[in-house]
Amino acid sequence: MKIPPRVKDLMRYLVIGKIKCGTYWTNIPGYEERAICSFCKKKNDEEIVESEQHMWLDCENNGQNQAWETTKKIWQKCTPRPWPLLSMGLIR
């Protein structure tokens, strides 16, 4: 499969738990604002510290809910098994 390098990097970092988000940025001068979820800040003016859990499962403003709903519909068309409870462990 032809997978773009950026997607490969994201997958590798997700598996090893090294996605650069949240508190990673708080100790780097000039980049502290990257610790906050930009989608929540822009849409609701909320300063929520970004985490893998927030990005992949909790954020109501980044479109992940729609992506998971679409994935669930495809799952239900392809298998009789029930849709699993999503967690970071399952995603990894």
N, C-alpha and C positions, 0 to 999 in steps of 0.2 A: 504494500500500500504506500502511496505517496502521501506522507504526512508532513505538513510544513514544520520546519525546525522550531518555531515558536510554540506550536502545539506539543511537540515532543518534549520540549523543555518544561512546559506547564505540567504535562503528565508525570514526568520524572520528579519534579519538585513536589507535586501533590503526593505522590507515593512516599517520598522520604520526609514529608512534612516540612519542607523548606520554602514554602511560598512566601515571598517578601510582602508582608502586609502588617498592618497594625503596629504593634510595639517595635517591630524591626526598625521602623522609620523614626521613632521618637528620639533615638540617640544620634541621629545624623543631622548636624546643623544645616538649616535651610530646607530640610525635607520633612520636618515634623508634621506638616499638614497632610502628608500622604498616609499618616496613621488613621485618619478619619475617612469613613466611607463617603466617597464623593457623590454617589447617587443620593444617599440620605441627606447629605448637606445641601445639595442642589434642590431637591424636591421638597423637603420638609424643614430645612434649616436645622436639622438635628446633627449633633456631633457624636456619632456612634463610632467607637474604635472598631476598625475593620479586623475581621478574623476569618479563617477559612470557613468556620461554621456560618458566619454572617454572610459571606460571599456566596456560598453554594446552597444554603438552606433557609436563612432567616431574612435576608434583605427583601423588602417589599417593593423596592424601587429600581432594581437592576435587571428585571425581566426573567430572573431565574424561576419564578413561579410558573410563568407561561411555558418555559422550556421543560420543566418537570411535568406539567400537565400534558403537553404534547407527547413526551416520552411515555407517560402512563397510558395514553390512548393507543399508542403504537404497541406497547407491551400487551395490552388487553386484546389486541387483534391477533397477536402472534403466539400467545401461549395461554393455556387455561390456568396456569399458576397465578395465585393472587399477587397483586402489586406489593412489593416489600416496603416496610417502614424505612424511610430514608434516614441515613446517618452518615457521618463523615467516614466511619469505618467501612460502610457499604460502598461509598463512593470511591474510596481508595482501593 
